[in-house]
Amino acid sequence: MRHTLRVLLAAALLACANSSAIADEIGEVGTPVGLSVNTLSADTFLQYHGQLFLKAADGTIVEYRWGGTSCGSRVLTDTQVAALQAALDNNKMRIQVLHQIGQGNVKCVVGFTVAPKSAVKLVFP
């Protein structure tokens, strides 16, 4: 009986740990400084479909990825990638990424908010 209870407790703890590991996390607001998109013929396409680089307020560069083995089913549509490109093209835009942790502790994009720098305090908590 004790052994069964231990196994059930261990399984419950493992389930809790796994569910928190895939919870959405809200990233810092940042300035887009780079965007990389891999085509189907790229050697790195199987690893990830693309990368977004944001410059945080403290000056550090944060990398986010989508697709491939790094991020599994967390992929972006062409329209979503175009929105990121438009934000990159306008230096007055800021982005906050909603992400999950993927393979190798990679930050995988699962959503994002784009706002002009002048509205950051209004849009982002």
C-alpha positions as CSV (number, residue, x, y, z in Angstrom):
1,M,0.0,0.0,0.0
2,R,2.8,2.5,0.9
3,H,4.6,1.7,-2.4
4,T,1.4,2.4,-4.4
5,L,0.9,5.7,-2.5
6,R,4.5,6.7,-3.2
7,V,4.1,5.9,-6.9
8,L,0.9,7.9,-7.1
9,L,2.4,10.9,-5.3
10,A,5.5,10.8,-7.6
11,A,3.2,10.7,-10.7
12,A,1.2,13.6,-9.4
13,L,4.3,15.7,-8.7
14,L,5.7,14.9,-12.1
15,A,2.4,15.9,-13.8
16,C,2.5,19.2,-11.9
17,A,6.1,19.8,-12.9
18,N,5.3,19.1,-16.6
19,S,2.3,21.3,-16.7
20,S,4.1,24.3,-15.2
21,A,7.0,23.7,-17.6
22,I,4.7,24.4,-20.6
23,A,2.9,27.3,-19.1
24,D,2.9,30.6,-21.1
25,E,5.4,33.1,-19.9
26,I,5.3,36.8,-20.6
27,G,8.6,38.3,-21.8
28,E,9.9,41.8,-21.3
29,V,8.9,44.6,-23.6
30,G,11.7,45.0,-26.2
31,T,12.7,46.7,-29.4
32,P,12.9,44.3,-32.4
33,V,16.5,44.2,-33.7
34,G,16.5,41.1,-35.9
35,L,14.4,38.6,-37.6
36,S,15.5,35.4,-39.3
37,V,13.3,33.1,-41.3
38,N,14.4,29.7,-42.6
39,T,13.0,28.3,-45.8
40,L,12.1,24.6,-46.3
41,S,15.5,24.1,-48.0
42,A,17.6,25.6,-45.2
43,D,19.7,23.2,-43.2
44,T,18.4,24.7,-40.0
45,F,14.7,24.4,-40.9
46,L,14.4,21.2,-39.0
47,Q,15.8,22.8,-35.9
48,Y,13.7,26.0,-36.0
49,H,11.6,27.9,-38.6
50,G,12.6,31.3,-37.5
51,Q,14.1,33.6,-34.9
52,L,13.2,37.0,-33.4
53,F,15.7,39.1,-31.6
54,L,14.5,41.7,-29.1
55,K,16.7,44.3,-27.3
56,A,15.5,44.5,-23.7
57,A,15.5,47.8,-21.7
58,D,18.8,46.7,-20.0
59,G,20.4,46.3,-23.4
60,T,20.5,42.5,-23.5
61,I,19.4,40.7,-26.7
62,V,16.8,38.0,-26.2
63,E,16.2,35.3,-28.8
64,Y,12.8,33.7,-29.5
65,R,12.2,30.9,-31.9
66,W,9.3,29.1,-33.5
67,G,8.8,25.7,-35.2
68,G,11.2,22.9,-35.8
69,T,12.4,20.4,-33.2
70,S,13.3,23.4,-30.9
71,C,9.7,24.4,-30.6
72,G,7.5,21.6,-32.0
73,S,4.0,22.7,-32.9
74,R,4.6,26.3,-31.8
75,V,4.7,27.9,-35.3
76,L,3.9,31.3,-36.8
77,T,1.8,31.9,-39.8
78,D,3.1,34.1,-42.7
79,T,0.8,36.9,-41.5
80,Q,2.3,36.7,-38.0
81,V,5.9,36.8,-39.4
82,A,4.9,39.8,-41.6
83,A,3.6,41.6,-38.5
84,L,7.0,41.0,-36.8
85,Q,8.8,42.3,-40.0
86,A,6.6,45.4,-40.0
87,A,7.5,46.1,-36.3
88,L,11.2,45.6,-37.1
89,D,10.9,48.1,-40.0
90,N,9.5,50.7,-37.7
91,N,12.0,51.7,-34.9
92,K,9.1,53.3,-32.9
93,M,7.5,49.9,-32.3
94,R,7.9,47.7,-29.2
95,I,7.0,44.0,-28.8
96,Q,6.2,41.8,-25.9
97,V,6.4,38.1,-26.6
98,L,4.3,35.4,-24.9
99,H,6.5,32.2,-24.9
100,Q,6.9,28.7,-23.7
101,I,10.2,26.9,-23.0
102,G,11.1,24.4,-25.8
103,Q,13.9,21.9,-26.3
104,G,17.2,23.1,-24.8
105,N,15.5,25.9,-22.8
106,V,14.8,27.8,-26.0
107,K,12.1,30.5,-25.7
108,C,9.3,29.6,-28.2
109,V,6.9,32.2,-29.5
110,V,3.3,31.4,-28.8
111,G,1.9,34.9,-29.1
112,F,3.0,38.6,-29.1
113,T,1.8,42.1,-28.7
114,V,3.0,45.0,-30.8
115,A,2.6,48.6,-29.8
116,P,4.1,52.0,-30.6
117,K,6.8,53.2,-28.1
118,S,4.5,56.1,-27.1
119,A,1.7,53.6,-26.0
120,V,3.9,51.1,-24.1
121,K,2.6,52.1,-20.6
122,L,-1.0,52.0,-21.9
123,V,-0.7,48.6,-23.6
124,F,1.7,46.6,-21.5
125,P,1.1,45.9,-17.8
